């Protein structure tokens, strides 16, 4: 089995619990790891035999910008579900959403949520 990853996609969006987060926004970083067979595409060199990374990116982008979420957990879950229901060849997925400089009392580089699911969770 193989993995395809899109690492450190960066978006400026308006998610958060606090009003100032919704108004002024902040940076979000997203990673996705998809487990699937790439044996056919590794031989054929055809996009039709794998998943289109640009389509994955566009789906993530639409999840980030089409709705405001209070929690990065919900954003991760929305991305997870959208991709798993759209690409049947993906066997499992991990979505990581980071919020650098989250408004918490204390010094921290980033807050990160990781959500993973298998194909069986969607059947």
LINVEN-V649038 format. One record per residue. N is the residue number from 1. RES is the residue in three letters. SS is DSSP state (h for helix, s for strand, l for the rest). Layout:
# LINVEN-V649038
N|RES|SS ; N|RES|SS
This chain:
# LINVEN-V649038
1|UNK|l ; 2|UNK|s ; 3|UNK|s ; 4|UNK|s ; 5|UNK|s ; 6|UNK|s ; 7|UNK|s ; 8|UNK|s ; 9|UNK|s ; 10|UNK|s ; 11|UNK|s ; 12|UNK|s ; 13|UNK|s ; 14|UNK|l ; 15|UNK|l ; 16|UNK|l ; 17|UNK|l ; 18|UNK|l ; 19|UNK|h ; 20|UNK|h ; 21|UNK|h ; 22|UNK|h ; 23|UNK|h ; 24|UNK|h ; 25|UNK|l ; 26|UNK|s ; 27|UNK|s ; 28|UNK|s ; 29|UNK|s ; 30|UNK|s ; 31|UNK|s ; 32|UNK|s ; 33|UNK|s ; 34|UNK|s ; 35|UNK|s ; 36|UNK|s ; 37|UNK|l ; 38|UNK|l ; 39|UNK|h ; 40|UNK|h ; 41|UNK|h ; 42|UNK|h ; 43|UNK|h ; 44|UNK|h ; 45|UNK|l ; 46|UNK|l ; 47|UNK|h ; 48|UNK|h ; 49|UNK|h ; 50|UNK|l ; 51|UNK|l ; 52|UNK|l ; 53|UNK|h ; 54|UNK|h ; 55|UNK|h ; 56|UNK|h ; 57|UNK|h ; 58|UNK|h ; 59|UNK|h ; 60|UNK|h ; 61|UNK|h ; 62|UNK|h ; 63|UNK|h ; 64|UNK|h ; 65|UNK|h ; 66|UNK|h ; 67|UNK|l ; 68|UNK|l ; 69|UNK|l ; 70|UNK|l ; 71|UNK|l ; 72|UNK|h ; 73|UNK|h ; 74|UNK|h ; 75|UNK|h ; 76|UNK|h ; 77|UNK|h ; 78|UNK|h ; 79|UNK|h ; 80|UNK|h ; 81|UNK|h ; 82|UNK|h ; 83|UNK|h ; 84|UNK|h ; 85|UNK|h ; 86|UNK|h ; 87|UNK|l ; 88|UNK|l ; 89|UNK|l ; 90|UNK|l ; 91|UNK|l ; 92|UNK|s ; 93|UNK|s ; 94|UNK|s ; 95|UNK|s ; 96|UNK|s ; 97|UNK|s ; 98|UNK|s ; 99|UNK|s ; 100|UNK|s ; 101|UNK|l ; 102|UNK|l ; 103|UNK|l ; 104|UNK|l ; 105|UNK|l ; 106|UNK|l ; 107|UNK|l ; 108|UNK|l ; 109|UNK|l ; 110|UNK|s ; 111|UNK|s ; 112|UNK|s ; 113|UNK|s ; 114|UNK|s ; 115|UNK|s ; 116|UNK|s ; 117|UNK|s ; 118|UNK|s ; 119|UNK|h ; 120|UNK|h ; 121|UNK|h ; 122|UNK|h ; 123|UNK|l
